[in-house]
Amino acid sequence: MAVRRSKEETFSVKGKTEEWLKKAEQALHKGGFANVKTNLLLNQLTGDYKNLTIWGEIIVTLLPEGENIKINAKSTANADNIYALFSSPNQKILDQFKNNFYNSSIMALIYCPDCGKEVSGSANNCPNCAYPLSKMRNQTQSFPPVYQNNQLIIAGYIAVFLSFFIFPFFFMIIGVVLGIVNLTKGAIGHGVLQIVLSLIFGILGTFLV
C-alpha cells in the first residue's frame, strides 16, 4: 500500500463565494488538474494531479466568515518515492493551485484591506485611502515559479533508462549532466532523481555488460 501524506494551507479573500469558487475552478483547470469536480452544497472543489513523479489530489474548500472568505486547500499525495525525499509533492500541488489562482484573480475587483472599498486588482494604490495594494499583491504572489521545460526532463529520464542497457558509461554521463541542468533550472526533484539513477544504472550496466 502506498504511503500518503497530506498538507494544507489557508488564506482569506473578500468578495462573493460564488465568484471565488469559479476562480478556484479555473485555477485547477489551468494548473493541469484532472477530474475537477465542484460541490456547490459544500462550496468545495476536488481535482487529481499526476505526472512522472507526483500522484495526488487536492481539496479546495471555501468557508464564508463575515466579510471574508477563508479558502482552505488540502493536498494528499504519495510519499513513497525517491522524488519525495528531496521535494515535497504536496507543496508542489499546493503551489500549482495557488500560482494559477492568484494569476487568474489579479485583474479582478478586490477589497482594500485598509478601507474596505472595492478597487481594481491591477491598481498599485487604493484610490480612496492610498493603501499600497502592489505590496499586498507582491506578497500574495511570492511563490516559486513552476518549471515547465518538459523536454529536458524527459531527455534526462531517457538517458537514465539507456544507461542501463546501451553504452552505460556514456549515457550515465549524459544522464548526470541533464540532471544537473534540470536541477539548476528549478526542477530539483527531477534533477536529483536523474543524477542518482544515472549513477546507479550506469554502474550496474557497466558490470552486467
C-alpha positions as CSV (number, residue, x, y, z in Angstrom):
1,M,0.0,0.0,0.0
2,A,1.3,3.5,-0.9
3,V,2.5,5.8,1.8
4,R,0.5,9.0,1.6
5,R,0.9,12.3,3.4
6,S,-1.2,15.5,3.5
7,K,-0.6,19.2,3.8
8,E,-3.0,22.1,3.9
9,E,-2.8,25.9,3.7
10,T,-5.4,28.6,4.4
11,F,-5.7,32.1,3.2
12,S,-8.5,34.7,3.1
13,V,-10.1,36.9,0.4
14,K,-13.0,39.3,0.2
15,G,-15.9,39.0,-2.2
16,K,-18.7,36.7,-3.2
17,T,-18.3,32.9,-2.6
18,E,-19.7,32.0,-6.0
19,E,-17.1,34.2,-7.8
20,W,-14.2,32.8,-5.9
21,L,-15.5,29.3,-6.3
22,K,-15.4,29.9,-10.1
23,K,-11.9,31.3,-9.9
24,A,-10.7,28.3,-7.9
25,E,-12.2,26.0,-10.5
26,Q,-10.5,27.9,-13.3
27,A,-7.2,27.7,-11.4
28,L,-7.4,23.9,-11.1
29,H,-8.0,23.6,-14.8
30,K,-5.2,25.9,-15.7
31,G,-2.9,24.1,-13.3
32,G,-3.2,20.8,-15.1
33,F,-5.6,19.1,-12.6
34,A,-7.8,16.4,-13.9
35,N,-11.3,15.2,-12.9
36,V,-12.1,18.6,-11.4
37,K,-15.4,18.4,-9.6
38,T,-17.4,21.1,-7.8
39,N,-19.8,20.6,-4.9
40,L,-21.9,23.7,-4.7
41,L,-23.6,22.5,-1.5
42,L,-20.3,22.3,0.4
43,N,-18.5,25.1,-1.6
44,Q,-15.8,22.6,-2.3
45,L,-13.7,21.5,-5.3
46,T,-11.6,18.4,-5.9
47,G,-9.1,17.5,-8.5
48,D,-6.3,15.0,-9.3
49,Y,-2.7,15.9,-10.1
50,K,-0.5,13.3,-11.7
51,N,2.8,13.4,-13.6
52,L,6.0,11.3,-13.7
53,T,6.9,11.8,-10.0
54,I,3.7,13.1,-8.3
55,W,0.5,11.3,-7.7
56,G,-2.0,13.2,-5.6
57,E,-5.2,15.1,-5.3
58,I,-6.4,18.5,-3.8
59,I,-9.5,19.5,-2.0
60,V,-10.3,23.3,-2.0
61,T,-13.0,24.4,0.4
62,L,-14.4,27.9,0.7
63,L,-15.7,29.0,4.1
64,P,-17.6,32.3,4.4
65,E,-16.6,34.2,7.6
66,G,-18.4,37.6,7.7
67,E,-17.0,39.8,5.0
68,N,-14.1,37.4,4.4
69,I,-14.0,34.0,2.7
70,K,-11.5,31.5,4.1
71,I,-10.0,29.3,1.4
72,N,-8.6,26.0,2.6
73,A,-6.5,24.0,0.2
74,K,-5.6,20.4,1.3
75,S,-3.2,18.2,-0.8
76,T,-2.7,14.5,-0.3
77,A,0.0,12.7,-2.3
78,N,2.1,9.6,-2.5
79,A,5.3,10.0,-0.4
80,D,7.0,6.6,-1.1
81,N,9.2,7.5,-4.0
82,I,12.7,9.0,-4.3
83,Y,11.3,12.3,-5.5
84,A,9.5,12.8,-2.2
85,L,12.9,12.6,-0.3
86,F,14.1,15.8,-2.0
87,S,11.0,17.8,-2.6
88,S,7.5,17.9,-1.1
89,P,4.9,16.5,-3.6
90,N,2.1,18.2,-1.5
91,Q,3.9,21.6,-1.7
92,K,4.2,21.2,-5.4
93,I,0.5,20.5,-5.8
94,L,-0.5,23.4,-3.5
95,D,1.8,25.8,-5.3
96,Q,0.4,24.7,-8.7
97,F,-3.1,25.7,-7.5
98,K,-2.0,28.9,-5.7
99,N,0.0,30.2,-8.6
100,N,-2.8,29.8,-11.1
101,F,-5.4,31.0,-8.5
102,Y,-3.6,34.4,-7.9
103,N,-2.7,34.8,-11.6
104,S,-6.4,34.4,-12.6
105,S,-7.6,36.7,-9.8
106,I,-5.1,39.6,-10.2
107,M,-7.2,41.6,-12.7
108,A,-10.4,41.1,-10.7
109,L,-12.0,43.5,-8.3
110,I,-10.7,43.2,-4.8
111,Y,-11.4,44.9,-1.5
112,C,-8.8,47.2,0.1
113,P,-7.7,45.7,3.4
114,D,-7.4,49.2,4.9
115,C,-10.7,51.0,4.0
116,G,-12.7,48.1,2.6
117,K,-13.6,49.8,-0.7
118,E,-13.8,47.7,-3.9
119,V,-10.9,48.5,-6.2
120,S,-9.3,47.1,-9.3
121,G,-6.9,44.2,-8.6
122,S,-4.4,45.8,-11.0
123,A,-4.2,49.1,-9.1
124,N,-1.0,50.0,-7.3
125,N,-2.7,52.1,-4.7
126,C,-6.2,52.3,-3.3
127,P,-7.8,55.4,-4.9
128,N,-9.8,56.0,-1.7
129,C,-7.1,55.7,1.0
130,A,-3.9,55.3,-0.9
131,Y,-3.1,51.9,0.7
132,P,-0.2,50.3,-1.2
133,L,-2.0,47.4,-3.0
134,S,1.0,46.5,-5.0
135,K,2.8,45.5,-1.8
136,M,-0.1,43.2,-0.9
137,R,-0.1,41.8,-4.4
138,N,3.6,41.0,-4.4
139,Q,3.2,39.2,-1.1
140,T,0.4,37.0,-2.3
141,Q,2.3,36.2,-5.5
142,S,5.6,35.3,-3.9
143,F,5.5,31.6,-4.8
144,P,8.3,29.6,-6.6
145,P,7.9,29.6,-10.4
146,V,6.8,26.3,-11.9
147,Y,9.4,24.8,-14.1
148,Q,7.9,23.9,-17.4
149,N,10.8,22.6,-19.6
150,N,9.4,19.1,-20.0
151,Q,11.7,18.3,-22.9
152,L,14.8,18.4,-20.8
153,I,13.2,16.4,-18.0
154,I,12.1,13.7,-20.5
155,A,15.5,13.7,-22.1
156,G,17.1,13.1,-18.7
157,Y,14.9,10.1,-18.0
158,I,15.6,8.6,-21.4
159,A,19.3,8.9,-20.7
160,V,18.8,7.2,-17.3
161,F,16.9,4.3,-19.0
162,L,19.6,3.9,-21.7
163,S,22.4,4.0,-19.2
164,F,21.4,0.5,-18.0
165,F,21.2,-1.1,-21.5
166,I,23.3,0.7,-24.1
167,F,26.8,2.3,-23.6
168,P,26.3,2.5,-19.8
169,F,29.2,4.9,-19.1
170,F,28.3,7.3,-21.9
171,F,24.6,7.6,-21.1
172,M,25.4,7.7,-17.4
173,I,27.4,10.9,-18.0
174,I,24.6,12.3,-20.2
175,G,22.0,11.5,-17.5
176,V,24.1,13.2,-14.8
177,V,24.7,16.3,-16.9
178,L,21.0,16.6,-17.8
179,G,20.1,16.0,-14.1
180,I,22.4,18.9,-13.1
181,V,20.8,21.1,-15.8
182,N,17.3,20.3,-14.6
183,L,18.5,20.9,-11.0
184,T,19.9,24.3,-11.8
185,K,16.7,25.3,-13.7
186,G,14.5,24.6,-10.7
187,A,13.3,21.0,-11.3
188,I,15.0,19.9,-8.1
189,G,13.2,16.6,-7.6
190,H,13.7,15.5,-11.2
191,G,17.3,16.6,-11.3
192,V,18.4,14.8,-8.1
193,L,16.5,11.7,-9.2
194,Q,18.1,11.6,-12.6
195,I,21.6,12.1,-11.1
196,V,21.1,9.3,-8.6
197,L,19.5,6.8,-11.0
198,S,22.1,7.6,-13.8
199,L,24.9,6.7,-11.4
200,I,23.2,3.5,-10.1
201,F,22.1,2.3,-13.6
202,G,25.4,3.3,-15.2
203,I,27.5,1.4,-12.7
204,L,25.2,-1.7,-12.8
205,G,25.1,-1.6,-16.6
206,T,28.9,-1.5,-16.8
207,F,29.3,-4.6,-14.6
208,L,26.5,-6.5,-16.3
209,V,27.5,-5.9,-19.9
